[in-house]
Amino acid sequence: MTHDSSAPIDVLEDLLAQRYSCRAYKTDQVPRQIIERILGAAQRTASWCNSQPWQVVITSGEETEKFRDALYPVAASGAAPGGDFEFPREYRGVYLQRRRESGFQLYDTLGIVKGDKAAYAKQMLENFKFFGAPHVAIISTDEALGVYGAVDCGGYVANFMLAAQALGIASVPQAALAMHSAVVRRHFGLGDDRRVVCGISFGYPDRDHKINSYRTSRASLGEVVTFVGE
């Protein structure tokens, strides 16, 4: 049997393998028709009872700069985070190991010395500059749908990023942007019934920047899957 590299599963596997969290971008704006194609693909995301709870705000051009100017000073001031959803209480065991591995990969790539907390904090704040991306997508859900609305939005985020990858657009999902959800809600005039899930910064990748040179690992199936029955 010959291998057909255009088979749907092969295309999907290639996109999943190629996608990474991009943290350096070119300044070029992504054309509206490409953004709309990404959004159109992501709109096919499955959701509980087909509720499609996501609402999306997309910034471009000066609006991205205005959002950055509103959010970054708050984060840099050390203001206490105030997200709409509880952040992880604790990373334990293998989850802590994976988190540390990912963080140290990032710091090593940038030449940040292990234990340099000031440098760690400075790099963390790059989240609120959107890593220089020309566009940001803010994803929110309906308050009444609770955690399952947020879960549905997670599926939307994944499909958004895969569609972007298929069109040559890099992205990074950012829970950090939801750490100051009151600022986000106020800046975009979101209703009190909306809960900010996360942001996605996106644009054309700066492939020459060293921060985009590393890739995180993935657990084996044996670590995460239990087969029951034949």
Secondary structure, 3 states (H helix, E strand, C coil): CCCCCCCHHHHHHHHHHHCCECCCECCCCCCHHHHHHHHHHHCCCCCHHHCCCCEEEEECCHHHHHHHHHHHHHHHCCCCCECCCCCCCCCCHHHHHHHHHHHHHHHHHHCCCCCCHHHHHHHHHHHHHHHHCCEEEEEEEEHHHHHHHHHHHHHHHHHHHHHHHHCCCEEEEEHHHHHEHHHHHHHHCCCCCEEEEEEEEEECECCCCHHHCCCCCCCCHHHHCCCCCC
